[in-house]
Amino acid sequence: MSETLLDLRDLACPLPVLRANRELRGMAPGERLRVLATDAAAVADFKSYCQETGHTLVAWSEDAGIYSFTLKRRPALPDATKDT
């Protein structure tokens, strides 16, 4: 399965989550987004973001100070008039 890569290294909280949110809005349900970040606060931010929005945090890891997050776009909402 293909995924979109979003390199957000060197951006401070909350910018990685805000930019990921913007990217996810343009993606189809079920598509995956991989985000690279260097801010350690991004771990808690992406966990909370996914819990609040319904997107899935498929996986996350850290290697040499670079955090990698794989998110899956949530299914379309039946009564959605505004998408997050």
N, C-alpha and C positions, 0 to 999 in steps of 0.2 A: 504494500500500500504506500502510495506516495504521500509526502508531507511537505508543507511549506516551511522554510527556514527563516527565522527572524533573528538577526544578530543584534542584541541590545546590550552587548558588553560595554562597560564603563558608564552606563546610565544608572542614576541613583533612584531609589524608591520615591515615588510610586510609578515612575515612567515606564519600567518594563511591563507592568500590568496594564497600564493605560494604552500603550502601543499594541500589546497583544490583543486587547479588547477591540481596538480599531480594526486590526487584521481579521479577527474572528468574525466580525460583523459581515465581512465580504465573502465569507466562506460558506459552502453548502453544509447542511447537517451531516455529521459523520466524518467530515474532513479533519485532517490532523495538522497541527501547528507545532513546530519545534522552536523553542525560544532559548537563546543563549544569553546568560546574564552573569555579571560578576558581583552584584550586590547580594550579600548573604541574607538580607531581609526579604529577598524575592521568594525564598522558600515558603515562609509564612504567608506572604502576600498571595502567591499563586494558589496555595491550599485554600485560603479564605475566599479568594475570587471564584474558584471553581465551585466551592460549596454554595456560595450565594447565587451564582448565575446558572448552575445546572450543567456547565461544561464539565468534562471529565479530565482529571489530571491522571493521565495514563501512566506516566513514569516521571521521575526526576532523579538526577544524579549530580555529583560534584566531582570534578577532576582538576587538580591544580588551580583551584579558585574560580573555575568556570562552572557555572550551574547550567544544566540542561533540563528543560521541561518539555514534555510532550503532552499537548492538550488535544482533546477530541471535541469538535464542535457538537453542541447538544442537538437533539432532535428538534425539529420545528414545533413550535407551540401551536395548538389548534386555533386558539383565539388571539393569536399574537397580532397586535396592531403596532407595537414598537419592539424592535429587536435589540438585545443587549449583547 
